[in-house]
Amino acid sequence: MVVSVRFWLSRLGERRARRAASRWLLLGALAGYGLTLLFLTATGRGTGQWFFLFVVWIGLIFLPLWLLTQAFQSIGPSLRRGLAAGLAGRADRYDHPANATLVVEDLFDRVVVMPRISTPEQAGKAREAASALMTRAGRTNGVLARALRSCLATLEVWTREVSRWAAADAAENIQARWAEIRALAALAGLTRTLLAVSQDQRSGALPLSGPAADPERVHAFLDAVLDYCDELALEVEVLPWTEPPLGLEVGVSVREPWQRYVETPSPAPSALEAFIQATLHA
């Protein structure tokens, strides 16, 4: 119970969670104010003190709780890091969904450096999708390997296609690249996190074959994709993509469901579920 409360409080480090909590606090305060007025009316005490009651519920109850919620903008990340550090090395760190989420998000923060063209929205989508995939995959290495393989294969094909498109585009169309490049960078960040999770579970080994079984090769590939995203977004004259292939079989691409998920305003549970289904069954 204590761990669950600390986990919930750690979520308040995210703006979306703070906004949701603020809405619930305001609704709760207004509901309490309304119920108080109804009680006074039902007991015949009148509603002459309606303004005083409004000040109590809003000024003395809602505002202090709202300010406390906003304080977790800085407290939340520290609390999350502390919880993740406490889970490090534990054999059951991926067994509980809340614990798995903490571990995956900590890995994302430690191993992923998003390109300058990316916004916090894309980083949040990549982190959220990585946690959701890990929670769904659990400790079944075959499921995680399938997700990692699908994302890597999609990245290879997508990066080559974007490279050809960007090189052929005129300079005045550079802004047209940004949405797609940000989605590509977010998928690279997600894949980098899945790679870290896979290595964490298997003590460094990758459940892949061919060149993709070499962790250093895959690390270099993903770092190159992330660097290339900035080049695609910020340079007028784009050099072609020349990274050697990883030798993965291209199955079902997860590009389209991923783009729909990234482009859908948060929260996007339906789009996330569609991406997860496409990834785990590719």
Residue pairs with C-beta under 8 A, 6 or more apart in sequence:
3 83
3 98
4 98
6 79
6 83
7 83
7 98
7 101
7 102
9 72
9 75
9 76
9 79
10 76
10 77
10 79
10 80
10 83
10 102
11 17
11 76
12 18
12 21
12 69
12 72
12 73
12 75
12 76
13 72
13 73
13 74
13 75
13 76
13 77
13 79
13 80
14 76
14 124
15 73
16 124
16 266
16 267
17 76
18 69
18 70
18 72
18 73
21 69
22 66
22 69
25 62
25 65
25 66
25 69
26 62
26 66
28 62
29 57
29 58
29 61
29 62
30 57
32 57
32 61
33 53
33 54
33 57
33 58
36 53
36 57
37 47
37 50
37 53
40 46
40 47
40 49
41 47
72 79
80 102
80 105
80 106
81 106
81 109
83 102
84 102
84 103
84 105
84 106
85 106
87 93
87 99
87 102
87 103
88 103
90 99
92 99
93 99
93 100
93 103
94 100
94 103
94 134
94 138
94 139
94 201
95 138
95 139
97 135
100 131
100 134
100 135
101 131
101 134
101 135
103 134
103 197
103 200
104 127
104 130
104 131
104 134
104 193
104 197
105 127
105 130
105 131
107 193
107 196
107 197
107 200
108 126
108 127
108 130
108 189
108 193
108 196
110 196
111 192
111 193
111 196
112 123
112 126
112 189
112 192
112 193
113 226
114 122
114 123
114 126
114 185
114 186
114 189
114 226
115 185
115 226
115 227
115 229
115 230
115 233
116 230
116 233
116 234
117 178
117 181
117 182
117 185
117 229
117 230
117 233
117 234
118 182
118 185
118 186
118 189
118 229
119 182
121 266
122 182
122 183
122 185
122 186
122 189
122 262
123 186
123 189
124 266
125 186
125 261
125 262
125 266
126 186
126 187
126 189
126 190
126 193
127 189
127 193
128 272
129 190
129 261
129 272
129 275
129 276
130 190
130 193
130 194
130 197
132 272
132 276
133 144
133 147
133 190
133 194
133 276
133 279
133 280
134 144
134 194
134 197
136 143
136 276
136 280
137 143
137 144
137 147
137 280
139 201
141 198
141 201
141 202
141 207
142 207
143 280
144 194
144 197
144 198
144 201
144 207
145 198
145 207
145 208
146 279
146 280
146 282
147 194
147 279
147 280
148 191
148 194
148 195
148 198
148 206
148 207
148 208
149 208
149 212
149 248
149 251
149 282
150 251
150 252
150 254
150 278
150 279
150 282
151 187
151 190
151 191
151 194
151 254
151 279
152 191
152 208
152 212
152 218
152 221
152 246
152 248
153 246
153 248
153 249
153 250
153 251
153 253
154 187
154 253
154 254
154 255
154 258
155 184
155 187
155 188
155 191
155 222
155 225
156 245
156 246
156 248
156 250
157 250
157 253
157 255
158 184
158 187
158 253
158 255
159 184
159 225
159 228
159 241
159 243
160 241
162 177
162 180
162 181
162 184
162 232
162 241
163 228
163 232
163 238
163 240
163 241
164 240
165 177
166 177
166 232
166 238
167 238
167 240
169 176
169 177
171 236
174 233
174 236
177 232
177 233
178 233
179 263
180 259
181 229
181 232
181 233
182 229
182 233
182 262
183 258
183 259
183 262
183 263
184 225
184 229
185 225
185 226
185 229
186 258
186 262
187 254
187 255
187 258
188 222
188 225
188 226
188 229
189 226
191 222
192 222
192 226
195 206
195 215
195 218
195 219
195 222
198 206
198 207
199 205
199 206
199 215
204 215
205 215
206 212
206 213
206 214
206 215
206 218
208 218
208 248
210 246
210 247
210 248
211 217
211 244
211 245
211 246
211 247
212 218
212 246
212 247
212 248
217 246
218 246
221 243
221 246
224 243
225 243
228 241
231 238
231 239
232 238
251 282
252 278
252 281
252 282
253 282
254 275
254 278
254 279
254 282
257 271
257 274
257 275
257 277
257 278
257 279
258 275
260 271
260 274
260 275
261 268
261 271
261 272
261 274
261 275
264 271
